[in-house]
Amino acid sequence: MATGIEVRPAPVAGWLRSDRTPAQFARFVLVGGSANLVYLGLFLLLAGLGDQAANLGGVVVSTAVANELHRRLTFRAADRAGWATAQWAGGGLALAGLATTSLALAAFEPWTASAGPMGAVAVVWTVTAVVGVARFVGLRWAVGGGADRARAVTAGC
């Protein structure tokens, strides 16, 4: 039954769904922010085990969630890259992030010990923001079809 009302997506929503790099980066940030909330919950849940153990648990689970969301939503690569490819590509990059956050936690331990778990989370989130830009570039290349574009460009030379 037609009502005569036409529903159109909001301009921002349409832009956010595009495959332009800024839109992909915006989706990447939204997925990363969601994964950081998962990380926060796990970190606080595991904080009694110590900062390093809580960091490891939070990174493992939030990375797996983020990698899958990036594959499906950020890069819309479900047809180009399987689950294992996304986990290996994102997981390898996340290992570098885990090493970096672990070193940062160790370096800032005197401060985070007095600030409590949220101090440690602040350190990790700061480092993660920097590492996140590198992850975006790496995942865009590995999962977002960059490897196919690179092969096409080099084949034309």
N, C-alpha and C positions, 0 to 999 in steps of 0.2 A: 504494500500500500504506500503510494508516494505521498509525501507531505509537502512537497514543494520547497523544502529546506535543503540547501546544499551545504554540506560540511566539507570544509577545506582545512588541511593542516596549517598550523601557524607557520609564518615564514621562518622562524627560528628552527622549528621542528624539521621543516623541509631541508634547511641548510645543514642541520646536524646529521641528517641521513645521507648527505652527499658523500662522494668519495674524494672530495678535495682534501688536501693535506691538513689545513686548519680544522676542518670538521672531524677528520680522523683523530687529530691531536686532542680536540675537545672531548671526543668519546673516550680516548685513552685516559685523559685526566679524570673523567667521571667514573670509569671502571677502576682506575687506580685509587680514587678516593673511596669507592665502595670496598675495595680489597683492603685498604688501610683501616676501615672500620672493623672488618673481620679480624685483621691483625690485632687491633686494639683489644677487642673482646678476648681473643686467645691469649694475648700477652698478659692481660689482667688476670685471667683465669689461671695461668701458669706462673704468675709472678712469685709465688711461694717457692718455686723450684730454683729461683735465681734469674737474673737478667739474661744471661746467655742461653739458658734452657728455654725461657719464655720467648726470646727472640727467635730461636731455631724453630720452635713449634709454630709460632705466628707466621714466620716466613714461609715454611713449607706449605701450610694449608692456604694461606692467602695468595701465594704464588700460583698454586694449582688452580684456584678459583679464577684469579685474574687472567691467567693464560687462556683458559677456556672462554672466558667472556671476551677477551681481545680477539680470539680466533673467530668467534661468532658475531660479535657486535662491532668492535672497533674496526677490524679489517675485512669483515664479511668474507672470511676465507674458508668456511666450512667445506666448500666444494673443491678448494685448491690445496688445503693443508689439513691433514687428519689430526686427531687428538694427540697422538704420540709426537708428531712433528712440532705442534705448538708447545707441548710440554718440554720437549728437548730444547727447542730454541729459547723459549722463555725461561726454562729452568736453568739453562747454562748461563744466561745473563743474570738470573737471580742469584746464582752462586757467587758471582762477583759482588753483587749487592749484599749478600749475607756476610761475605768476608769483610766488606767495607763497614757494614753496620756493627759487626762484632768487634772490629778494631776500634771503631768510634765509641762503642759502649765501654770497652776496656780503658780507652784514653780518658773518658769523661766519668769514670766510675766514682771518683771522689765527689763530684757534683751530683750525679744521679743517686748515689746512696743517700744523700741528705734530702734530695727532692722527691724521693719515692718513685713508684713505678711510672708516673706520668712524666717525670724528668727523663727517664730512659726512653719512653715513647717519643718525647720531643726530639731527642738526639737521633733516634732511628728515623723518624719522619723527615727530619731535615736532610739526612744523608740520602734517604729514599727519594726525595724530590729531585736531587741531583742525578742519582743513578737512573731515575725514571726517564729522563730525557734520552739517555743512552739506550735504555730498553726500547723506547719508542722507535728510535732509528733502527735498531737491530731487528725488532719484530716487524717493522714495516718492510724491511728488506726480506726477511726470512718467511714471514707468514702472509704479508700483504701483497705478494706477487713481485717484489723487487728483484728476486733472483730470475724470474721469467723475463722481466724487462731488461735486466742486465744481459741475459743470454741473447735476447732479440737485438739489442744494440751491438753487441760484439759480433753477432753473426752477420750483421749488415756491413761490417768493416772490411 
